[in-house]
Amino acid sequence: MPLTISELRKAVASSAAAFRCVTEFQPAGGPGDKIFPPTYEGGRYAVEKRMVDERLVDCVLLDSVQSQANRMELALLEAHRDRKIRLPLLITHFDHESLLKKFTVTSLEASHRIADALFRDCYLNGVIFRRSEKGSILDYTDIRNATGLFGICPTALLFGIWDSTGPRGGLGAKFQRAIVSEIIGYDAVMGVKTSSRIDKAEIRADVTIYEADTDVKYTPDPDRALKDKSGKPILYDRGRSERGKPGNPSKANHSNVVPTISDGGFTISKAVQTVVLSLAALRRLRFPLGQNLESDPEVDITARTTLAALGLAAVTLAQQDLDLRSRCQLFPQHDPKWTLLDRPGQSHIEYELKPDAAVNLLNEAIDQAKKAGLPWEGEIELTPSPELLELVRRSQELASSSDVEVE
């Protein structure tokens, strides 16, 4: 059945534990096609055994909880930019003329959301953000009074936040995740991957190149090479390639690469995304208005319903694009269904929620929140401090420079 705003509000107000959505996928190339999970330190995949139907199954992590949260936030950001929804949003423009690369960071992109150090080191109307009226909200917000944070960064209440870089350090505001999503590959079998390169210019690996003060930074001519203290030509070794020895053309990404073979990629029987939107976590949040110490239960329900709608929209919009990375695009095998986990031992109600319906549901919830007197800011533009700009500028210069010191 369709999920309406009245049904959602009823679920939030009840004692139901959560909404759950379990969706099965196959690789876009079809069953048996190889997919490539993310790699972690040392090029390792996150593999483990899980108990499924009373048997141990080899599994591989295809997308982590943190990665899924980021994808949901980006899906909300795209919907905001397309003016399908209007969200409170912190925005910092790094567009100073001194920067080599200009960019924008929002609270839906920053690693620590509103508590990120990038915003901490910015100004709002000439006042350092954390000392401003809006920034100081983080200093006193908690589960008993989440009203201010709801108004300027509601996604922090949904995806979690820890204000560990603020003035209170580790004692700063902390909210647990209310929504968790993860994608796992089942019956995972490790494969192999190959790599090679044929140099169309037929540059030989036994040609030696040297450091040079030229546009391309190298020369095969030892007479034009930069010299060390003893007068010998300096072998070229400033490239980022790990292949070859100093002086080898491969250091400048030239010459052939010998074909290699190594572990890489998996085949799986299926991929499964499991999403849990915890209504229990949302029910811990209270939203007093004005100077009131106690909250109105009806206002609490309205705010929690809005957060639930925000989570449902985030998942539904993100599910439209499951091209996780190169050679890891997934395609759903059925329409996603949301199951309300209400009372144990009873049959659970299943709801359908298409992307357009999820957007409409969220907009209805936002309208109700505004009518209830809850804050819902627009875009809040911050200005980077001179120190932050200089830090970014120097970092960009270091990243773009391939120069090395020669004595």
C-alpha positions as CSV (number, residue, x, y, z in Angstrom):
1,M,0.0,0.0,0.0
2,P,1.1,3.6,-0.6
3,L,2.8,5.4,2.3
4,T,0.9,8.6,3.1
5,I,1.8,11.4,5.5
6,S,-1.0,10.2,7.9
7,E,0.3,6.7,7.8
8,L,3.8,7.9,8.5
9,R,2.7,10.1,11.3
10,K,0.7,7.2,12.8
11,A,3.8,4.9,12.6
12,V,6.1,7.5,14.2
13,A,3.6,8.1,17.0
14,S,3.1,4.4,17.7
15,S,5.5,2.0,19.5
16,A,6.8,0.6,16.2
17,A,10.5,-0.1,16.2
18,A,11.5,0.8,12.7
19,F,10.9,0.8,9.0
20,R,13.0,-1.8,7.1
21,C,13.7,-2.0,3.4
22,V,15.5,-5.1,2.0
23,T,16.2,-5.0,-1.7
24,E,18.0,-7.6,-3.8
25,F,20.3,-6.7,-6.7
26,Q,22.3,-8.3,-9.4
27,P,25.3,-6.8,-11.3
28,A,24.1,-4.6,-14.2
29,G,26.0,-7.1,-16.5
30,G,23.7,-9.9,-15.2
31,P,24.2,-12.9,-12.8
32,G,27.7,-14.1,-12.8
33,D,29.2,-10.8,-14.0
34,K,32.2,-9.7,-11.9
35,I,31.9,-6.8,-9.6
36,F,34.6,-4.8,-7.8
37,P,34.0,-4.0,-4.1
38,P,35.8,-1.1,-2.4
39,T,39.4,-1.7,-1.2
40,Y,40.8,-0.7,2.1
41,E,44.3,-0.3,3.6
42,G,46.7,-2.6,1.8
43,G,44.4,-3.1,-1.2
44,R,42.3,-5.5,0.9
45,Y,38.6,-6.2,0.5
46,A,36.2,-6.4,3.5
47,V,35.3,-10.1,3.4
48,E,33.6,-12.0,6.2
49,K,31.3,-15.0,6.9
50,R,27.7,-14.3,7.9
51,M,25.0,-16.7,9.1
52,V,22.2,-16.9,6.6
53,D,19.4,-19.5,6.9
54,E,21.5,-21.4,9.4
55,R,24.5,-21.7,7.2
56,L,27.8,-19.8,7.0
57,V,28.0,-17.7,3.8
58,D,31.1,-16.0,2.4
59,C,30.2,-12.3,2.0
60,V,32.0,-9.2,0.7
61,L,31.1,-5.6,1.6
62,L,30.0,-3.7,-1.5
63,D,29.1,-0.4,0.2
64,S,29.6,0.5,3.8
65,V,27.3,2.3,6.2
66,Q,29.3,5.5,6.0
67,S,29.4,5.4,2.2
68,Q,25.7,4.8,2.0
69,A,25.0,7.8,4.2
70,N,27.2,9.9,2.0
71,R,25.3,8.7,-1.1
72,M,21.9,9.5,0.6
73,E,23.1,13.0,1.5
74,L,24.3,13.6,-2.1
75,A,20.9,12.4,-3.4
76,L,19.2,15.0,-1.1
77,L,21.6,17.7,-2.3
78,E,20.8,17.0,-5.9
79,A,17.1,17.1,-5.2
80,H,17.6,20.4,-3.4
81,R,19.6,21.8,-6.3
82,D,16.9,20.7,-8.7
83,R,14.4,22.6,-6.4
84,K,12.4,19.4,-5.8
85,I,12.9,19.9,-2.0
86,R,14.1,22.8,0.1
87,L,16.5,22.0,2.9
88,P,18.4,24.0,5.5
89,L,21.9,24.0,4.2
90,L,25.3,25.5,5.2
91,I,27.3,26.6,2.2
92,T,30.9,27.7,2.0
93,H,32.3,29.0,-1.3
94,F,36.0,28.7,-1.8
95,D,36.1,31.0,-4.7
96,H,38.9,33.4,-3.8
97,E,41.1,34.5,-6.7
98,S,44.2,33.1,-5.0
99,L,42.9,29.5,-5.2
100,L,44.0,27.3,-8.1
101,K,40.8,25.3,-7.9
102,K,37.5,26.9,-6.8
103,F,34.8,24.8,-5.1
104,T,31.9,24.8,-2.8
105,V,31.3,22.7,0.3
106,T,27.8,22.2,1.9
107,S,26.7,20.5,5.1
108,L,25.5,17.6,3.0
109,E,29.0,17.0,1.7
110,A,31.3,17.8,4.6
111,S,32.6,14.8,6.5
112,H,31.3,15.9,9.9
113,R,28.2,17.7,8.6
114,I,27.5,20.9,10.5
115,A,30.2,20.1,13.0
116,D,33.0,20.0,10.3
117,A,36.1,22.0,10.9
118,L,35.6,23.7,7.5
119,F,32.5,25.5,8.9
120,R,34.0,26.0,12.3
121,D,36.8,28.1,10.6
122,C,34.3,30.3,8.6
123,Y,32.5,33.5,9.3
124,L,28.7,34.2,9.3
125,N,28.0,37.9,8.8
126,G,31.4,38.8,10.1
127,V,31.3,36.6,13.2
128,I,33.2,33.3,13.5
129,F,30.5,30.7,12.8
130,R,30.7,28.9,16.2
131,R,30.2,32.2,18.0
132,S,27.3,33.3,15.8
133,E,23.7,32.8,16.9
134,K,23.2,29.9,14.5
135,G,26.6,28.3,15.0
136,S,26.3,28.4,18.8
137,I,23.3,26.1,18.5
138,L,25.8,23.2,18.5
139,D,27.0,24.2,22.0
140,Y,23.7,23.4,23.8
141,T,21.8,21.0,21.5
142,D,21.0,17.5,22.8
143,I,18.3,14.9,22.5
144,R,16.1,16.9,25.0
145,N,16.3,20.0,22.8
146,A,17.1,19.3,19.2
147,T,14.9,22.1,17.9
148,G,17.8,24.4,16.8
149,L,19.7,21.7,15.0
150,F,16.5,20.6,13.3
151,G,16.2,24.1,11.8
152,I,19.7,24.5,10.4
153,C,20.9,20.9,9.8
154,P,18.1,18.2,10.2
155,T,20.3,15.6,8.4
156,A,22.6,15.7,11.4
157,L,19.8,14.3,13.5
158,L,19.2,11.6,10.9
159,F,22.7,10.5,9.9
160,G,24.3,11.2,13.2
161,I,26.8,13.8,14.4
162,W,29.6,14.3,17.0
163,D,30.8,17.8,17.6
164,S,34.3,16.6,18.6
165,T,36.2,19.5,17.0
166,G,34.2,22.3,18.7
167,P,34.9,24.2,21.9
168,R,33.8,21.3,24.1
169,G,36.0,18.7,22.4
170,G,34.9,15.2,23.1
171,L,32.0,16.4,25.2
172,G,30.4,18.1,22.3
173,A,26.9,17.4,20.9
174,K,26.5,13.7,19.9
175,F,23.5,12.1,18.1
176,Q,23.4,8.5,17.0
177,R,22.5,7.5,13.5
178,A,18.8,7.0,13.0
179,I,19.2,5.4,9.6
180,V,21.6,2.7,8.6
181,S,22.1,1.2,5.1
182,E,24.6,-1.4,3.9
183,I,25.1,-3.4,0.7
184,I,26.5,-6.9,1.0
185,G,27.5,-9.4,-1.7
186,Y,26.6,-13.1,-0.9
187,D,28.4,-16.3,-1.8
188,A,31.4,-14.2,-2.8
189,V,34.1,-15.9,-4.9
190,M,37.3,-14.0,-5.4
191,G,38.5,-13.5,-9.0
192,V,41.6,-12.1,-10.7
193,K,42.3,-8.9,-12.5
194,T,44.9,-8.1,-15.2
195,S,46.7,-5.0,-16.3
196,S,49.0,-4.0,-19.1
197,R,49.9,-1.2,-21.4
198,I,51.3,-1.1,-24.9
199,D,53.2,2.2,-25.7
200,K,52.1,3.3,-29.1
201,A,55.3,5.3,-29.5
202,E,57.3,2.1,-28.8
203,I,59.4,3.8,-26.2
204,R,61.9,1.3,-24.7
205,A,62.3,0.7,-21.0
206,D,66.1,0.6,-21.4
207,V,66.3,4.3,-22.5
208,T,67.4,6.4,-19.5
209,I,65.8,9.8,-18.7
210,Y,67.2,12.5,-16.4
211,E,65.9,15.4,-14.3
212,A,65.7,18.6,-16.4
213,D,64.6,22.2,-16.1
214,T,62.3,21.8,-19.1
215,D,58.5,22.0,-19.5
216,V,58.2,18.2,-19.2
217,K,60.8,18.1,-16.4
218,Y,62.9,15.3,-17.9
219,T,65.4,14.8,-20.8
220,P,67.0,11.7,-22.3
221,D,70.1,13.9,-23.0
222,P,72.6,13.7,-20.1
223,D,74.2,17.0,-21.2
224,R,70.9,18.8,-20.6
225,A,70.2,17.1,-17.3
226,L,70.3,18.7,-13.9
227,K,73.5,17.6,-12.1
228,D,74.1,16.6,-8.5
229,K,76.9,17.9,-6.3
230,S,79.4,15.6,-8.0
231,G,78.4,16.8,-11.5
232,K,76.6,13.6,-12.4
233,P,73.2,13.7,-14.2
234,I,70.3,13.1,-11.8
235,L,68.1,10.1,-12.8
236,Y,64.4,11.1,-13.2
237,D,62.4,9.9,-10.2
238,R,59.7,12.5,-9.6
239,G,56.9,10.6,-11.3
240,R,54.1,9.0,-9.2
241,S,54.4,5.7,-10.9
242,E,55.7,2.9,-8.7
243,R,56.9,0.9,-11.7
244,G,60.5,0.9,-12.8
245,K,63.7,2.2,-11.4
246,P,64.9,5.8,-11.3
247,G,65.7,6.9,-14.8
248,N,63.3,4.4,-16.4
249,P,60.8,6.0,-18.8
250,S,58.0,4.4,-16.9
251,K,58.6,7.0,-14.1
252,A,57.2,9.5,-16.6
253,N,54.4,7.0,-17.6
254,H,56.1,6.1,-20.9
255,S,57.1,2.6,-22.3
256,N,55.2,-0.7,-22.1
257,V,53.9,-2.2,-18.9
258,V,54.4,-5.9,-18.6
259,P,51.0,-7.7,-18.2
260,T,50.3,-8.6,-14.6
261,I,47.7,-10.7,-12.9
262,S,46.5,-10.4,-9.3
263,D,43.5,-11.0,-7.0
264,G,40.7,-8.7,-7.9
265,G,36.9,-8.6,-8.2
266,F,34.2,-11.1,-7.1
267,T,31.3,-13.0,-8.4
268,I,28.3,-13.3,-6.1
269,S,24.9,-15.0,-6.1
270,K,23.2,-11.7,-5.2
271,A,23.7,-8.3,-3.6
272,V,21.4,-7.2,-0.8
273,Q,20.8,-3.7,0.5
274,T,19.4,-3.6,4.0
275,V,18.1,-0.3,5.3
276,V,16.8,0.3,8.8
277,L,15.1,3.6,9.8
278,S,14.9,3.5,13.6
279,L,11.7,5.1,14.9
280,A,12.9,4.3,18.4
281,A,15.9,6.6,17.8
282,L,13.7,9.4,16.5
283,R,11.4,9.1,19.5
284,R,14.3,10.0,21.8
285,L,14.4,13.5,20.3
286,R,12.4,16.3,21.7
287,F,11.7,19.7,20.2
288,P,10.7,22.4,22.7
289,L,9.7,25.7,21.0
290,G,10.8,29.2,22.1
291,Q,12.0,29.4,25.7
292,N,9.9,26.4,26.9
293,L,11.9,23.8,28.8
294,E,9.3,21.1,28.0
295,S,8.2,20.1,24.5
296,D,4.7,19.7,23.1
297,P,4.1,16.0,22.3
298,E,2.3,16.9,19.0
299,V,5.2,19.1,17.9
300,D,7.6,16.3,18.8
301,I,5.6,13.9,16.6
302,T,5.6,16.4,13.8
303,A,9.4,16.9,13.9
304,R,10.0,13.2,14.1
305,T,7.7,12.6,11.2
306,T,9.7,15.1,9.1
307,L,12.9,13.4,9.9
308,A,11.4,10.0,9.0
309,A,10.2,11.4,5.7
310,L,13.7,12.9,5.1
311,G,15.2,9.5,5.7
312,L,12.7,7.7,3.4
313,A,13.3,10.3,0.7
314,A,17.1,10.0,1.0
315,V,17.1,6.2,0.6
316,T,14.5,6.2,-2.2
317,L,16.4,8.9,-4.2
318,A,19.8,7.3,-3.7
319,Q,18.4,3.9,-4.9
320,Q,18.0,5.4,-8.4
321,D,21.7,5.5,-8.9
322,L,23.5,2.4,-7.7
323,D,26.6,2.7,-9.9
324,L,28.8,2.4,-6.9
325,R,32.2,2.6,-8.6
326,S,34.0,1.4,-11.7
327,R,32.7,-2.1,-12.5
328,C,30.2,-2.2,-9.6
329,Q,26.9,-1.1,-10.9
330,L,23.9,-2.9,-9.4
331,F,20.3,-3.3,-10.8
332,P,17.3,-4.1,-8.5
333,Q,15.5,-7.3,-9.0
334,H,12.2,-6.0,-7.6
335,D,10.6,-2.8,-6.4
336,P,11.8,-1.8,-2.9
337,K,9.2,-2.3,-0.2
338,W,9.2,-0.7,3.2
339,T,8.2,-2.9,6.1
340,L,6.9,-1.4,9.3
341,L,8.2,-3.4,12.2
342,D,5.4,-2.9,14.7
343,R,4.5,-5.7,17.0
344,P,6.3,-9.0,17.3
345,G,4.4,-12.1,16.2
346,Q,2.0,-10.1,14.0
347,S,2.1,-9.7,10.2
348,H,4.0,-6.5,9.2
349,I,2.5,-3.9,6.9
350,E,4.4,-3.3,3.6
351,Y,4.5,0.1,1.9
352,E,5.4,1.2,-1.6
353,L,7.3,4.4,-2.1
354,K,8.4,5.7,-5.5
355,P,10.9,8.6,-5.8
356,D,8.3,11.2,-6.7
357,A,6.0,10.0,-3.9
358,A,8.9,10.2,-1.5
359,V,9.6,13.8,-2.5
360,N,5.9,14.7,-2.1
361,L,5.8,13.0,1.3
362,L,8.8,15.0,2.5
363,N,7.4,18.3,1.3
364,E,4.1,17.6,3.1
365,A,6.0,16.8,6.3
366,I,8.1,20.0,5.9
367,D,4.9,22.1,5.5
368,Q,3.4,20.6,8.6
369,A,6.6,21.3,10.5
370,K,6.6,24.9,9.5
371,K,2.9,25.2,10.5
372,A,3.7,23.8,13.9
373,G,6.2,26.6,14.5
374,L,9.4,24.5,14.0
375,P,12.4,26.3,12.4
376,W,13.3,25.3,8.9
377,E,16.1,27.6,7.5
378,G,17.1,28.1,3.9
379,E,20.6,28.3,2.7
380,I,23.1,29.8,5.1
381,E,26.2,31.1,3.4
382,L,29.5,31.2,5.2
383,T,32.8,32.9,4.3
384,P,36.1,31.1,4.8
385,S,38.5,32.8,7.3
386,P,41.7,34.1,5.8
387,E,43.6,31.4,7.7
388,L,41.5,28.7,6.2
389,L,41.8,30.1,2.7
390,E,45.6,30.3,3.0
391,L,45.7,26.7,4.3
392,V,43.6,25.6,1.2
393,R,45.7,27.6,-1.1
394,R,49.0,26.2,0.1
395,S,47.6,22.7,0.0
396,Q,46.5,23.1,-3.6
397,E,49.9,24.4,-4.6
398,L,51.6,21.5,-3.0
399,A,49.2,19.0,-4.7
400,S,49.7,20.6,-8.1
401,S,53.5,20.9,-7.9
402,S,55.7,18.1,-9.1
403,D,58.9,20.0,-8.4
404,V,61.6,18.5,-6.1
405,E,64.5,20.2,-4.6
406,V,67.8,19.6,-6.2
407,E,71.0,20.5,-4.3
